[in-house]
Amino acid sequence: MIDAATRLYCVFGNPVRHSKGPLIHNEAFKDKGINAVYLAFEVQDAAKAVQAVRTLGIQGASVTIPFKESIMAHIDWIDPLARAIGAVNTIVNEDGVLKGYNTDCQAAVAPLVPFGISGKTVCIVGAGGAARAVAHGIAAQNGDIIITNRTEQKGLALAERINARFIPADEMATIQADVVINTTSIGMAPKADKISFPPDALTSDMVVMDVVYTPLKTALLEAAEQKGCTTIDGLSMFIAQAAAQFELWTGIIPDTDLMRNIVINDKRRIP
């Protein structure tokens, strides 16, 4: 029951109406007996979003596309890992001091570890906040990274930052890699028909991962399956990073099986 003592948490992004964050966090709050609510706020400006956290006393926030980098200039303290990555996806309000963390990095790498990363050529599609976290994690595992991105300047900047190669988006079909990871919003509902990597460049020996989880099987993963690739959907990363956020906010480890099942069984349509 929501009352005057209910603590408020949220996700900031644009678009964000597709987010399953409210679904899993609210279920986790209920499961752990925590008087809190988590809402999705589609915002236009990172500075104003942070001001809302301060003004309304929001206890914690998830940060998603396209604010993971720009939000950093407006909070009070940034965890060293998040600073090294150059992106924040989690805000914790500690008695008015806003602290920034990144829970994407470990969550992105974990599903890939069983397939081996060291010495493998890993193509990362995108150069935003999610790409930074993924690239940082892959670099720590000694992967050989290729960055490809529609905005060349941004892609080159990330490639230089992590000592990777850059290949322009219009040359993506020439890329030969062991692992392909989409870190962009391409393929996300409601534009689920879009694909982030040329299907003709996929081969059966590739591992293909998509951080998009709505839909669970994106156009990229559909194409990869047809080519015989090993595929990893975005739900694994989403649940792992969300569980880490929940623990940062509450000090309690949530039931990740509960979180995953609530998403899989959710039948609501994405507007």
Buried (B, 14 or more C-beta within 10 A) or exposed (E): EEEEEEBBBBBBBBBBEBBBBBBBBBBBBEBBEBEBBBBBBEBEEBEEBBEBBBEEEBBBBBBBBBBBBBBBEBBBEBBEBBBBBBBBBBBBBEEEEBBBBBBBBBBBBBBBEEEEBEEBBBBBBBBBBBBBBBBBBBBBBEBBBBBBBBEBEBBBBBBEBBEBEBBBBEEBEEBEBBBBBBBBBBBBBEEBEBBBBBBEBBBEEBBBBBBBBBBBBBBBBBBBBEBEBBBBBBBBBBBBBBBBBBEBBBEEEBBBEBBBBBBEEEEEEBE
